[in-house]
Amino acid sequence: MFASADGARLTVKLDPGEAAAVVATDRAVEPTAYGLGRHGWVTVSVPSDAGSRRWRELEEWIRTSYSLVAPARLARMALAEDAASGGAARLRSDRPNGPAPALITPSSG
């Protein structure tokens, strides 16, 4: 995950299919430049008056991004800690692009 200095733009990695769907349905999201968008990287514009729904969505995307780019062991540890603290995350083992688990919430999987 990357953020602009003022925090108004965040860049996260999502599953390429999810990224395409988000870009198609959310005007504040665009594929990341330099060809990274085709690999699931998206850039999100975050207005200063973003509501709690948007922040929950961003939190999910940040966790998903971490689970996709972190070493598998660290991703599993982070997701396990989240689940132990009452988070809604669970591991998905059917990832086609490597061993790192993806994040699923009850609403997305």
C-alpha positions, 0 to 999 in steps of 0.5 A, a space after each residue: 500500500 502507498 499513500 500520498 503525503 496528504 493521505 488523499 490518495 491511496 494505492 492498494 493491490 487487489 485481486 485483478 478481478 476485484 480491481 476491475 470490478 471496483 474500477 468499473 463501479 467506483 468513480 473514485 478508483 482508477 487503475 494505477 499508472 505505469 501498467 500496474 493497474 493490469 496487475 490489480 493495483 488501484 489508486 483511490 481518491 479519499 475525500 476529506 469528508 469520507 464517511 465510515 462506510 468508505 473507511 471500512 471499505 478502505 480498511 478491507 482493501 488495505 488488509 487485502 493488499 497486505 495479504 497479497 504482497 506480504 510474505 505468506 507467513 507474515 500475511 497468515 500471521 496478520 490475518 490470524 491476529 485480525 481474526 483473534 481480535 474479533 475481525 471478520 477476516 478468514 483465510 482463503 486457500 484457493 489462491 491461483 497466484 501463489 501461496 499468500 492467503 487472500 482476505 475474505 469478509 463475510 460480505 465478499 465470500 
